[in-house]
Amino acid sequence: MSRESNADVIVAGSGNAAMSAALAAAEAGASVVVLEKAPRAEAGGNTWYTAGAYRTPHGGIDDLGALLSDPADARLAATELSSYAEADFRADLERLTDGRCDPLMADVLVGDARGSIDWLHGHGVGFELMYHRQAYALDGGGHRFWGNLALGVVGGGKGLVAQQLETARALGVEVVYEAGVVGLERDGDGAIAGVETADGRRWAAPAVVLACGGFQADPALRARHLGDRWRAAKVRGTGHNTGEALLAALDAGAARAGDWGSCHSVAWDVDAPPHGGDRELTNRFTKQSYPLGIVVNLAGERFVDEGSDFRNYTYARLGAAIIEQPQATAVQLFDGKTKPLLRDDEYTVPGIVRHEAGDLRSLARAAGIDPDGLERTVRAFNAAVRAGPFDPTAKDGKGTDGIEPPKSNWAQPLDRAPYVAVTVTCGITFTFGGLRIDADGRVLDERAAPIAGLFAAGEIAGGLFAGNYPGGSGLTAGTVFGRRAGHSAATAVIGPDPAPRAAGAQQEGVAS
Ligand SMILES: Cc1cc2nc3c(=O)[nH]c(=O)nc-3n(C[C@H](O)[C@H](O)[C@H](O)COP(=O)(O)OP(=O)(O)OC[C@H]3O[C@@H](n4cnc5c(N)ncnc54)[C@H](O)[C@@H]3O)c2cc1C
């Protein structure tokens, strides 16, 4: 094999899971090469597109304060933020996946979340409380957070990618772009000994960490595993996560894990780019304020309980409900009462298909909804709304009676102009099925034995999520399991107590 590297550890991918692995391997003393499929201008994977939201157990504001880049933020004193226990996070995983999350992985994710975020913070990643996305201003002043997701990276996904890259380079990690992994090399004993990239180059290393995301950007793989309708889904994030390295690992004997038939998918602007997101606007095509209004298809019929839970617990399955509707299209409807509460960055994005009208029939015609159907639906909905106070910061129990599907919280009649319609389709985020790994990020074969030299983390690994997902868990999982995989890979090669690499260390003998 011609040798393009003499690194101890190859990491494939440059998103959050990959860079967490690279950082952990480098700080454990290993020399590390990151092989990224995308050109430099498109690197960073889905991570680049994220809002940077991290789900973690915490004890409230005082506890999170140590992580904040601006601990003197004047808003903190008048902010209500309930604590979120490890048991709450674990119960959320169990509940949202209908008990299908891998128990060991779920325990590791929950137990390691906070420590791994502290570790990331120690590597220069700054955090803030996400007032703009996860809190409402209170009438009497101050803010209240809802939905157990408060912590975000300063600068969102773009900030996270930039900081991880800077820290990795300072630790001597080499990043090679346009080097997509398509095959795995094995030595005479069957251990992984390196990788092959799409340009035919071979890269030798005794440990390989795959952190190349899911297969959501490949329409044929989507159709095969999720169903034919999923060809029509728009890809929210990177177009580079097309599953080659995942398939290469399966070819090398890795076992599958998790739910290959479901994925994370959301309500997404109907006119957003079809494939591969927009690196400038990133997450702004998401439309997450639907719990405040109602959602109908083009026949004017409701098809989900918009208020079954906080947005953070329902948005990741909404795309799958939308793709089942005619033309894979739905319309979110609000009125003059709820319009001021819409997430500003999402509902004002350039190119959004948004209509406003003084009456519902005009709105229906403008938005391409059957006016008679919509009128029937709204009449029945308005009549079904329970009396009582509306409170978007809590599950207020202000639901509907006697209609199907019900709306369980935040139900208010649509009766005040202007009426607002925002047209959405299904945007796929990532696939839930992936490689089977253990708590140390080692890839397992069908007999549950580790494949020597092969590690994985992030969305390429399956087992944590099925059918649904608690918002903010993907980044946390990438950091928790990326850190573990990187550390395991390093110690597998150089032993458990190597000399740590100092910041500024440079690596030799790597072609890029
Ligand atoms: C719009 C949007 C918003 C989101 N917001 C959040 C959020 O706020 N919080 C949250 O927790 N999650 C969020 N997510 C989910 C997010 O996808 C994950 O949390 C996380 O970023 C995934 O990290 P990862 O490292 O596993 O994959 P990625 O970040 O996708 O990284 C995979 C990397 O592998 C590279 N690659 C692919 N194939 C190969 C190959 N064959 N060889 C080498 N490299 C390869 C890709 O180019 C990419 O750099 C969001 C996703 C999207 C799309």
Ligand as a Chemical Component Dictionary entry (heavy atoms), coordinates in Angstrom:
data_LIG
# 
_chem_comp.id                   LIG 
_chem_comp.type                 NON-POLYMER 
_chem_comp.pdbx_formal_charge   0 
_chem_comp.three_letter_code    LIG 
# 
loop_
_chem_comp_atom.comp_id 
_chem_comp_atom.atom_id 
_chem_comp_atom.alt_atom_id 
_chem_comp_atom.type_symbol 
_chem_comp_atom.charge 
_chem_comp_atom.model_Cartn_x 
_chem_comp_atom.model_Cartn_y 
_chem_comp_atom.model_Cartn_z 
_chem_comp_atom.pdbx_ordinal 
LIG C1  C1  C 0 -30.313 22.700 9.602  1  
LIG C2  C2  C 0 -29.887 21.806 10.741 2  
LIG C3  C3  C 0 -29.957 22.250 12.050 3  
LIG C4  C4  C 0 -29.591 21.425 13.096 4  
LIG N1  N1  N 0 -29.583 21.932 14.369 5  
LIG C5  C5  C 0 -29.137 21.159 15.379 6  
LIG C6  C6  C 0 -28.967 21.707 16.678 7  
LIG O1  O1  O 0 -29.104 22.921 16.896 8  
LIG N2  N2  N 0 -28.597 20.856 17.687 9  
LIG C7  C7  C 0 -28.335 19.525 17.458 10 
LIG O2  O2  O 0 -28.029 18.809 18.405 11 
LIG N3  N3  N 0 -28.438 18.998 16.231 12 
LIG C8  C8  C 0 -28.801 19.778 15.185 13 
LIG N4  N4  N 0 -28.855 19.255 13.925 14 
LIG C9  C9  C 0 -28.536 17.842 13.730 15 
LIG C10 C10 C 0 -27.068 17.700 13.291 16 
LIG O3  O3  O 0 -27.128 17.076 12.066 17 
LIG C11 C11 C 0 -26.196 16.947 14.297 18 
LIG O4  O4  O 0 -26.473 17.314 15.578 19 
LIG C12 C12 C 0 -24.666 17.048 14.083 20 
LIG O5  O5  O 0 -24.273 18.242 13.510 21 
LIG C13 C13 C 0 -24.161 15.903 13.261 22 
LIG O6  O6  O 0 -22.793 15.797 13.456 23 
LIG P1  P1  P 0 -21.947 14.650 12.763 24 
LIG O7  O7  O 0 -20.523 15.021 13.014 25 
LIG O8  O8  O 0 -22.414 13.303 13.100 26 
LIG O9  O9  O 0 -22.252 14.816 11.178 27 
LIG P2  P2  P 0 -21.890 16.009 10.211 28 
LIG O10 O10 O 0 -21.756 17.285 10.917 29 
LIG O11 O11 O 0 -22.840 15.946 9.076  30 
LIG O12 O12 O 0 -20.428 15.647 9.681  31 
LIG C14 C14 C 0 -20.213 14.612 8.745  32 
LIG C15 C15 C 0 -18.961 14.971 7.959  33 
LIG O13 O13 O 0 -18.520 13.858 7.186  34 
LIG C16 C16 C 0 -18.175 14.301 5.887  35 
LIG N5  N5  N 0 -18.263 13.127 5.027  36 
LIG C17 C17 C 0 -19.366 12.536 4.514  37 
LIG N6  N6  N 0 -19.019 11.429 3.845  38 
LIG C18 C18 C 0 -17.672 11.307 3.956  39 
LIG C19 C19 C 0 -16.730 10.354 3.498  40 
LIG N7  N7  N 0 -17.109 9.291  2.773  41 
LIG N8  N8  N 0 -15.423 10.542 3.797  42 
LIG C20 C20 C 0 -15.012 11.628 4.527  43 
LIG N9  N9  N 0 -15.876 12.570 4.972  44 
LIG C21 C21 C 0 -17.195 12.383 4.709  45 
LIG C22 C22 C 0 -19.147 15.414 5.604  46 
LIG O14 O14 O 0 -18.718 16.239 4.560  47 
LIG C23 C23 C 0 -19.181 16.104 6.961  48 
LIG O15 O15 O 0 -18.130 17.022 7.089  49 
LIG C24 C24 C 0 -29.178 20.083 12.838 50 
LIG C25 C25 C 0 -29.068 19.650 11.523 51 
LIG C26 C26 C 0 -29.395 20.501 10.481 52 
LIG C27 C27 C 0 -29.225 20.010 9.074  53 
# 
loop_
_chem_comp_bond.comp_id 
_chem_comp_bond.atom_id_1 
_chem_comp_bond.atom_id_2 
_chem_comp_bond.value_order 
_chem_comp_bond.pdbx_ordinal 
LIG C1  C2  SING 1  
LIG C2  C3  SING 2  
LIG C2  C26 DOUB 3  
LIG C3  C4  DOUB 4  
LIG C4  N1  SING 5  
LIG C4  C24 SING 6  
LIG N1  C5  DOUB 7  
LIG C5  C6  SING 8  
LIG C5  C8  SING 9  
LIG C6  O1  DOUB 10 
LIG C6  N2  SING 11 
LIG N2  C7  SING 12 
LIG C7  O2  DOUB 13 
LIG C7  N3  SING 14 
LIG N3  C8  DOUB 15 
LIG C8  N4  SING 16 
LIG N4  C9  SING 17 
LIG N4  C24 SING 18 
LIG C9  C10 SING 19 
LIG C10 O3  SING 20 
LIG C10 C11 SING 21 
LIG C11 O4  SING 22 
LIG C11 C12 SING 23 
LIG C12 O5  SING 24 
LIG C12 C13 SING 25 
LIG C13 O6  SING 26 
LIG O6  P1  SING 27 
LIG P1  O7  DOUB 28 
LIG P1  O8  SING 29 
LIG P1  O9  SING 30 
LIG O9  P2  SING 31 
LIG P2  O10 DOUB 32 
LIG P2  O11 SING 33 
LIG P2  O12 SING 34 
LIG O12 C14 SING 35 
LIG C14 C15 SING 36 
LIG C15 O13 SING 37 
LIG C15 C23 SING 38 
LIG O13 C16 SING 39 
LIG C16 N5  SING 40 
LIG C16 C22 SING 41 
LIG N5  C17 SING 42 
LIG N5  C21 SING 43 
LIG C17 N6  DOUB 44 
LIG N6  C18 SING 45 
LIG C18 C19 SING 46 
LIG C18 C21 DOUB 47 
LIG C19 N7  SING 48 
LIG C19 N8  DOUB 49 
LIG N8  C20 SING 50 
LIG C20 N9  DOUB 51 
LIG N9  C21 SING 52 
LIG C22 O14 SING 53 
LIG C22 C23 SING 54 
LIG C23 O15 SING 55 
LIG C24 C25 DOUB 56 
LIG C25 C26 SING 57 
LIG C26 C27 SING 58 
# 
